[in-house]
Amino acid sequence: MMQTRKFFRAKHIPRSTLRRLRVIPSYFFLVWRWSMWLYALVVIVFTHPSYIDTNTVKYGSMAALLLVITFIETLIVTLYAPVLQILFPRLLAGSMRRTREQGQLRNQQADEEGETELLPPFAQTRNHYWNTAIYGMDVIICGLVMYYSGPFSNPPFGLGSPFYRYGMSTVFAAAAAFRYQGGLLAALGYDLFALLGLFVHAPGATNYAPNAVDIVGSLVDTPIVAILVAYLSNLLENYARSKRQERENARTQAALVHIGEALLQSSGDRQELLQRSIKSIQRGRFDRLTIALIDLSRDEEHAIRVPLYLAPMLTCQETALPSSQLPDDSTQLIQKVLQTKQKLLTFESIGSENRGIARLYLLLRKDDHVQLVLGAESLRMTPFTMQHEKFLTIAGTQLLVALDNIRLAEQTVQLAADAERGRIAREIHDGIAQLTYMLSLQAETCEAQAQRIIEASEEDAELIAPLAERLGKMVTISKQALWETRNYMFSLKPLMSGTTTLTQMLSNQLREFEAISDIPTQLHIEGSNDMYDASRLHTRRYAQIGTTFFRIVQEALTNAYKHAEATRLDVTIRYQPRSIEVDICDNGCGFPILPMQDAQQAHAELHILSGHGIGGMYERATELGGHFEILPQPGGGTIVRAGIPF
């Protein structure tokens, strides 16, 4: 017996249906209407009015007509009642199938949201006036039935009618659907038909002397029923609302726990974090969920000046429905909310169906910058509510905290690495660089001493000449070693800090190169960095550009010193409104000129010809959206040119 009961509940009446039936007043209405119709049938069949003996045939035909009318009306109301659609979803077919599907979709939406829906006695439409007309028509039909059936008993109006209690069910329906206002209006309309029967008797009525008991009894019952039903409906609605809020809170807490677990299980990779969290956030609540991370980690300050929707985005998406049911235009919607900087809450109806696509796109900010966009879409009967917005806001905030933790962890690692690199750079400066410099000075001193011996004594010239030549090579090698050591030291420590400008940094670099290599160098400046706002000169973008140009100039000077046999170097800085360019020109033996039209092919050929040096310069420039090329000088030599937008 217990197994049969469980099978019946699990297969035929879902738990959510039973939950809604506990608080739905509509089946009370159906029980009342059918019971009172049977009561009227019994009264008409088994009670014969002795005072209308001459009109028995007329009495029978009118009674039969009213019974047929009320039976058809009750049957129609029953078939369209929401409670019947819940209990027997397969009972309806044909023209009523769409109404059934809409009811199922509404029930499914209520299940997904954990709601306990108080369904009214009659099926509802999305048109409020049409709903009012349905309940008004029911009042008119029940009032007319009561009016024409008044002469069947005494008094010939109101409570004397066998359909009086049947007609009171229309007041029940209006009070359950529209509460006090609707119930009292329906009661007033129903009482008007009772008064009509009092003053204008229906056909077949006999003489009647009005009395206060009959009049009060016919007019007071329906308002009392309206007030009681409206009060009970309000109690049920409050109970349903509290249960709905309780389930929603529990569901939200469970979802947030799953989101927290997903965030804890994620590593330091942003993509993995988004993939894990998107499934936990969706979790049956939304048909499609999109997370767009506005990646400002590369250049947070520079992104403030450009339109925010142009910032690089990292997007993840989870979809439960095919694209034919839910078109994918999330990218355009994300761009729209980023441009307007306002949340997007829309509901788009699908054809003539009583459902549509609900969309909700939220912007999550940190330090007045949009860093995350959460987009949710579902096929629903109604738009998203504040509960959905609140849930997405809480989940998105948790995700932002996790992303910020990843950023802080990366910054901590970077700071530790910078500190270690600075320590190594100091060790190189105080150790190897100083020793190499002393070795270079000693070699130069020995070479000069050997040259003086050669000039002073011709006898010793032949013996000292080879030594002087070797000492000269030692001087060159020591200077190259010192330059390489200095390059390593500058590669480790930060280049631009405080108020150091690009011009000052490159000027110091060329001055040091000239002192070590003995190759004359000169810095040319076209324009000035004064054309830029002071705020731009203190951004991370400017520091990145300065570091990139320093590395490119460093590599170009090294190549010219080692391989080009140059005797002069000129470096030109061009400050332009939207970019900065640097040219490194030498008068050496030149370099095989490569066609730069195809960037990938040129990069591959540069890598083959020069190892990682020129290829590294190319990559540094293109990483910041710039260009890099090698050009011949008209009088011989090479021009290395790099430009970066700013």
Steps between C-alpha positions, in 0.01 A plus 500: 500500500782739588680420172182564303454834671860603428464395136180699465653810653825477306356425159158662489509788748839662542596634838490857371138444388399373842675798656296742289174312562536564872455873449283522190142616569379407152408142577283622792320710242444198273376288789259777603366555148444132422349435843258792470406393146410155635310670782298700245436180302367323809281796596351527150440128454363409843323823595173588318353846548141446602414861426582473127282203402382662182856573382663163560611453138638851483674451835663175382628643172649807668663288774647264241638793297664655806651165602647454153641852493659470844635153421669621180639805680636289786651250259678774301630662817624163624683418178671839500575504872876507572464233768368253242787581262742416779335175605422371152733663247419239233124545523489805274565486127424680179426869537572484873852360455661843486334598827631179654853563371492853637387368835777240497757767414369717783517205737850414381606859558351488848688176570829644378460807717383300799172688505165396642256650255147589615304413189156665470178306435487597130784477251681834470616683190762774468225755433361642824184631333425163346538335843257751648255433217513123569413543868238765416332269249488226763327741740244594233423136412464395864288808577265434208465133598411607855253758365311265268496215754357720777134408432581130560468557875406754763608782510516540120843670511842466667530217750171354380674387180645145494801651314560768764790314665624388159526863392688595816795305361560786255562728800737233632691503169528878480613531863765227451635671187467872584474492881275748680436742215409232247297294747291796623437622144384151400279484810350838413425385147347177622285688754375728221342198331339406832355852530383478140306187589356679803364801312452350152385141542619242249244329275290249693528668839191527724396783725743548786499726802861607566642456849828610658626148571490394134649827377787507751572129448520549122733800520736431793627150426703584189701792652583285803619220273709749299669635813570155644641360174715810441634476856584131461661565162718769654604261774587235243690753291704617798572141592604422144719811487677409821555142385621626164743739668618224730564262211664775296733584786590137548552454128712812477712393796553155347594655167743740666657208686556321168643818353733539797616139464567555130700814578704320765577211266620729223866563444657833416384482138222746415358288218469196725340712770236631261429151362448356847291785633270536198354152547445559871327833439275364224403175673152477344404861572574638155485355150813693405761669717784713367793637698719765338814600688624844398873431512667820613799325654727582207443873506248614757584870481510513121161333477346792686570734210370278223135389467448223750331269254827483304678346797595133453235258627520143618159342443352171619151371423278212604184425298231245579271560199573477126568823314173463308305557822738751653694708243855584603553875489675528834809666352300791360308536827823506701637771272175693546504493880868595500426801281197615700647388835148404610349162577283342230163349597277405205221261411448411134175322411522206258230533236149450632606260774448594861873492574818678403874538547590670827845660513696651787852641458671649805815711532725434798743776589810534713662836565256662251617269220279234341684173543230237447178460302251228595233418242205264558235392249201266531176404331237621749149631539616816677816714519770433756428628849702668773577157643691408184685832501588462866627145447714598201639799690603284798649229277681755285640673806640171626654440161653849498653435841655176373633675190641779715672239716660355189615846398644567844676165499651579161611842625655340807692258284604784270616716791699211643654436160583870458660509843710194419599640163596828665716313749673307221552824306667658803719194542603524136570872531705463817676182392543389138446846348764659725749221436441519126545876508827466691616236252420737215695782664798274567498376140487857366788599731709206387425574136602865544820396679586259220440770240738736686770230512463443127529871430802539733711207383516366149694197621218387724226591248505167324468317831239729653282544187325156526439564869348841425273345238378236745449765767289700252279197437476448875382859539232446235387174658490649848290792378262261329483296821432818697223603256344154519515509878337842505229372264427211733487736794254736328291204385450399860425829674205736427582765240249782538406607848406825667525799265739340247393575142564303183743765378703490822509122503627469140745788553655321798509177302685657204742684726595178674529314168730771361720486810541125474522454122680822401252527211362856462124506558250781479135532605259700282158603629208596277209643691467477876319291756351825628226454239357221715293553812681456828258221594600304189870524585440327833304204364609143467474532122774763490722282719442203269588709193818629666610149599433369149700780333786453746523128416479565124769770513710278724486210252564729202805659665637158588461377142664814363790467746556130439422445135455823302851645544334839535692815587198717575148451638200734492180441696189707422187528717184632332216601727172500305144566621398135482828309497871505586768383255871427548763460224846350563732582209858380448759538222618141514513219249121470483253216539312284248182700436182293538159573348277599795165478325428156644562538872501127578739414213730791587502395863596144406781620272631736769506213744704286257749775423555642846390247758282652770630860488310661210208263546478615861495864391218423257297320768548780752367760259203297376391397850406864565330539163798665331717430194865407443710512185862501379588744220822578305672837530562683173869551582552154645403350830168399654195666655311308770157662540231428759172682564241446774160673528448715810 
